Amino acid sequence: MSRKGNMPPPTSDIEEYYEITPDVLGQGYFAVVKVGIDRKTGDRVAVKMVNKSLVEKEETLANEIDILGSIDHPNVVNMKAIFDTEDILFIVMELMEGGELYEEIVKRKTFTEADAAELVRQLCEALQYLHARGIVHRDLKLENLLLKKKESLEIKLADFGLSKLYSGQALQTACGTPFYVAPDVLLGAGYGPEVDMWSVGVLLYVLLSGRLPFAADSDAELFRLIIAGNLVWKTPQFDTVSAEAKDLILKLINVDSEGRWSAKQVLEHPWVKKHGSKNAVHNSMMEGLRSLSAESKARLTAAKKKD
């Protein structure tokens, strides 16, 4: 298994390095995540404790650890250490105190276009990095995007349990979360990194409307809608959404995987460059300076008239 930097060896006793507190951050079928404290630095971390007896395929765990151990990006949750015991696998990660993006949209209902674009920018920065290294995430959804701090817009991609290395040979395994899955996966003809970009389109649709683009009472009906790919701009949610934002969604929720935009292309889209980048902050500052300048000129003109 790959390890970054000076990680403790995977067979070490975790209690030597970290104190595991009773504070639970999340819990699933085979794992629970608790707050840990680094005994050396005092830093708080997240400790994912996986019950190995409940995991159907142990190679899935090895795959996740290998991928997390080989990547380093500001918009991907950082793995700090692993401790592998007979019954429990401990994965120590940076603590994301803001929780899931899902919880944030439940609270907000929708995001502004500026905020949505900023989130998409960060996600696509991460995906461009991953796809360039042959890694397909395969399970992008609101629950797997974590906020660094509460009330912040800094996100990191998490949960690489379904991720897969892609070397150009089409992937075949049907996996992912139904509402976000791409038609390429459902059709069974093989797929690649483009499936992640479909999920980005679904995420963007949800961020701007608070609604899913495709929903049904059964998986069979849901999958039929996804394969057809007939996108509807639900009202009133999309009544005030810009044409540029809708254009980007259409470039992502595209049943033609070859025509679907890549992460690199998304980062170059005018809507993302306008709202969702450091340039947006710069543009806002420059606009303020221009306004201030205009106001100063007006005052100067008024003063001259008085003279």
C-alpha positions, 0 to 999 in steps of 0.5 A: 500500500502506498504511503505519503511523506513520513506516515507511520507504518500501517501496522503501527498501533494507532493509539501511539499516534492519535487519541480517538475521541467519542465524537462521531462525525459520520457512520455507515454500514461498515465504517464509522468516522470519529474525531481524533487528536494527533498526540504530537501536534494536538491537531484534530483529525478525522479517523475512519474506522472500517470493519473489515468483516463487513466489507465484501471485497477487501481489495476495494479498501486497498484500492482506496488507500493506494489512490489516496496515498498517491495523490496530493491536491488542495481540493482532495481530502488528504490522507495522513496515515493508515493503521491496518489491524486484523479486524479494523482498518483505520484511515486518518484524514484531515478534518473537514469541519464544515460537513457535507455539501449536501447538508449545506444545500439543505440549509440554503435551498439553492446557491447563487450563481457566483457561489455555485461557479466557485464550487464547480471550479474547485471540483473541476480543479480536482478532477482535472488533476485526478483524470490527468493521473488516470483516476476516475472517481465514479461516485461524485455527489453532494455527500462526497464533497466536504466543506473545510469550514462551516459557512465557507466555500472551500470544498474537498473531494472525498470517498474514493471507495469506488474510484478506479485507475483508467489507462484508456481501456473502457471500464465496465463495472456498473457503480455509483449513486443512481441520481448522479450516474451517467448513461454511459455506465447504464448502457454497459458499453464501457466508459471513462472519466467522462462519467465524472463530468456528467455527475458534475452537471447533475451537481451544478443543476442541483446547486442552482435549483435545489432539485435533481434533473432526473427523479423517479419512483423506481430505479428502472424509470430513473435510468430510462430518464437518464439514458434519454437525457431530456433535460427540463428547466424546472420552474420557478427554480430556473426562471432567473438562472442565466443562459451561461449557467444553463449552457454549461449544464447542457455541455455536461449533462450530454448523453454523447460522452464524446461531446461531453465537456472535460474538467479542463474545458469547464474551467475555461467556460466563460461562466466559470471564469467570470464567477468561479475563480480568483479572477472573480474576486479581482474583478469585483475589486476592480469594479469597486475601484472603478466606482470609487474613481467615478465617484471621486471624479464627480466630486472633483467636477462638482468642486470645480463648478463651485470654484 
